[in-house]
Amino acid sequence: MDISFEQLKSMVVFAQVVEQGSLSAAAKHIGLSRAVVSYHIKKLESHLAIKLLNRSTRSIALTEAGSQYYQRCRIIAEQASAANLQIENLKNEPVGLLKITCPVNAGLQTIVPALNEFRKLYPKIELDVMLTDEVVNIMKEGIDLAIRGAPLPDSGLQASKLSTLPTCLCGAPEYFQKHGYPTSPAELAEHDWVIYKLTSGVLELKKGSRSFSVKVSGTISTNNAAARTAFIEGGHGLGRIPTYDAWPKIKAGTLESVLDDYQLNNIDVYGVFPPGAAESKKLRLLIDYLKTYFKKHQLPYYNK
């Protein structure tokens, strides 16, 4: 059976519909109208004389034939993408768009400054930066690189470690005047805490060969790192925060660190990306640049 150019296009559209989970999401991802996407699916089913998708107003489901056909269409789409990447990598100067997502506070304080410098080196690389504390579905949103505090077990994704960031225990001078300074891990449980909801409520500390686990609680909780630090500065409790965030405030006198002779868990920062994306020259350049940037610019924050 001969395959026309139009059918190849329909096959790629079909693969996107399956991967994005709906006609509307696929249309947004590939820059077509929903009506055009629907047209391609109907035309493909008509040409093959078999139903590929069971569609309702809210969802789609592959038929048995659709599931088998999708595997072939996916390979075609991946091969086309790989061909584009290969040509891109042959160019002397990297060009194109990189879509990046990262947490709000860490993004503003570490990632955005790094991207500022990266863009000066590679001005033909366009950047689309999404700052959010939510875990974005990078496959569905077409994200090239997600900055995360752990290599989350997303199916099929790859990760590269970018940096390790130290943390410290902090409180405001106002808080310590009212409640005193903790002098041991056991006393930490007696203090109020500003709870960061994206982390565990159990604090882990080490000193020499000894390990300590402390369950902390407080009357203020938030899912935003910047808000957590602001509440700590406001005297509402203690908190474990990255030293890149704490150190300027410690020098300014709005925060004080405690139990500095104890070791806390560091934050491992990863770049997470779709499978095969590392073949992109511009993405490899960005990942390598971020590793170098973090190594160069984060070192001062290791000394409390």
N, C-alpha and C positions, 0 to 999 in steps of 0.2 A: 504493500500500500504506500503510494507516494505521500509525502508530507509537505504541505505548502508552508510558506513563511507565516501565513496567517494562523495556521494550526500550531506552529511552534510557539507563536506568541500566546495563543490560548492555553497551551500546555504550561507555560511559565506562570500565567495568571492563575490557573488552577492550583499549581503548587503553592502560590502565595495565599490563596484562599484557605487552603488546608492549614498552612503554617500560622496564619494570622487568626484563624478561628471564625472568621465571618467575612461576608462579602464587603461590608463597610470598612472593616479594618484593613483588608487587602487593598481596597481602593485607595485608602489614605496612605498606605505604605508605598504603593507603586505609582501614586500620582495620577490615577484615573478616576472617573466618576463611578459610582456604584452601578449605574445603569450599564456602563461599558463593561464592567467586570461581569455582571449578570449575563450580558450578551455573549461574552466569550465562553462562559460555562455552558449556556444553552446551546451555542453553536457546536461546541466540542461534543456534548452529549448527542446532539443530532447527527453529527458526522460519524460518531462511533456506534450509533444506534444502541446505546446502553446508558443507564442512569448511573452517574458517578457520585452524586450527593443527594441525601435526603435533607431538604431544607424546611425550616419552620420560620416563624417571625423572629425567633430569638436565638436559634442555634442551627448548626449544620452537623451532619454526620455522614461519614464515608460509607458508601455501599461496599460490598466485598470487591466488586470490580474497581470501584474508585480507589480503594486502599492499594490494590496492586498497581493500578495505573499511576497513582501518585508517586510511588517509589521510582518509576522511570522518569516522570516529569521533574522530580526533585534533582535527579542526577543531571538532567539537561540544564536546569537553572544553575546548579552548582558549577558545572563546567563552563557555562557562559560567564559567571562571576569570576572564576579562576582565570579565564582568558583575559578579562579586563584588568585583573590584578597584575598579571604577568606583563601586560603592556605598560601599566602604570609604573611598575618597578624598573622598566627600561628607560624611563624618562630621567634626564639629568636632575631636574628640580621637581620635588614631590608636589603634587597639586591635588585638589579635591577636598571633600567635606569629611570632617571627623565629628561624630556626635558623641558627647561625653556626658556622663551623669556622675554626681558625687554628693555627699552630705553637705548641708548648707554651711555650717560653721567651719568644718575642715576645708570645704571648697573655697570659701572666702579667704581663709587665712593661709592656706598652703597651695591648693591646686590653681586657683586663679592667678596668683603671682607667678607660678611656674609657667602657666599657659601664656601669660603676658610676654615672658622672655622667649618661649618657644615660637610664638607668632612672629617675633622680630627676626628670628633665624630663618623661618620658613613662611614668608608672607603669602605664598600662593595656596597654603593649606587653610581652608575655611574651618571655623570652629562653631559648633552648636552646643552650648554648655547648659545642662539642666541641673539646677541645684535643688535637691530634695532629700529629706531624711527617710523617705519611703524607699523600699527595695523595688526598683524598677525591673519589669520584665524586659530584658535587653533585646531578646529575639523579637518580641512583639513590637517594641518601640523603635527597632532599627538602630539600637545603640552600638557604637563601635567599641567603647571602653567605659566600664563602670568602676569607679573607685570605691572600694569596700573595705571594712575593717576585718574581714575574714573571707576566706575562699568559700563562699556559701555553696552548698551542694546542689546547684542548679543543674539539671540534667543536660549534658552535652556541652557545657561551657568550659572554657579554659581560663587559667589564672596565672599571673606572674607577680611575685612579691616585689613591691616597689620600695618599701622602707619599714623600719621598726621604730615606733614612737614611744618614748617613755611617758609614764604618768606619775602624778604625785597627789597626795592628800592635802586638801586646802580648806581654809575657812577664812572668814573676814575678821579683822581685829575686833570689830564690834561684837561678833559672836563669841570670841574667846574671852572678852571682858566679862560677858554674862555667864558663860558656861565653863570656862577654864580650858586648859589644853590637855588633850589625851596624852598620857605618857606610856601607854602600852596598848597592844591590839585589843585586849579584853575590854578596855575602857571605851573603845569605839562604839560598841553596841549601846552604850548609855547615852550617846549623843544623837541629836537630830541630824538628818541627812536630807539633802536634795537628791531625789531619786531620778536617775536617767533610765527611762523605761526600756531602752534598747539594749540594756546590759543586765546581767544577773544581779539580784539583790544580796548576793553573798560576796564579800570582799576577801580576796586572797592576799596574804602577806608572807614574806620569808625573811629570816635572819639567820645566816649561817646554815646549819642543817635543820633548823626548826621551821615548821610551816604553821600558819594560823588561818582559820576561816572564821569570818565574822559576818553574821547576818545583820544588815543595817535596815533602818526604817525611818520614815519621816512623813511630814504632812504636806510636802510639796513634791510633785513628780511631773516630769515633762519628757516629751520625745524629741526635744530640740536641744542640741548641745550648747548653743549660744544662750538660750534661756536658762539652762542649768547653771552656767557660769554666772549669769547675771543674778540669779537667786542666791547663789553662794556669796557673791560680792555684797548682796543686800543684807547679809547676816542671818539668813534663814536656816543655815545648817552647813554641814561638811559635805565634801564631794571629792570623788576621784576624777581628775581631769588631765588631759594631755598637757605636758609641760610646755608645748609651743603656745598653748592658750594661757597657762598659768603664769609663766615666767615674766612676761611684761607687766602683769598685774602685781606680782610679788615685788618687782623692782619699784613699781609705783606706790606700793604700800597699801593697796586695796585688798590684797590677799596675803595670807601667811601659810607656809607649808608646815606640816607636822609629821612626826615619826619618819624623818628623812633617813634614818639609819636602817629602815626596813625596806625590802625590795617588793615592788608591786608588779603585777602583770603588765607587760608592755602591750601596745596595740600594733599588730602586724597589718600593714596596709597593702592591699592587693589591687592589681588591675585585672578586671574580669572582662572577657571578650568572647564573642561567638567562635565556634570551631572554624578553623581555616582563616580567620581574620588576621592572624599574625603574619600571613603571607603578604599583607599589604605593607608596602614600603613606608607609607606615612604613619601607619599605626606602630610599626616597629620603631620608627624614629621617635615617636612620642613616648612610648614605653621606656626606651633607653634613656631619653632625655629626663623623664621624671625620676628614674633611679639615680641618675647623676645629680640632678637638682636637689633631691632629698638628702643625699649623702653630703652635699656641700653646705646646704642651708639649715639643716636640722641639728647639726653637731653642737652649736652653742646652747641648745635647749637641754642637752644631756646634763649640764652642770647646774644643779639647783643651788 
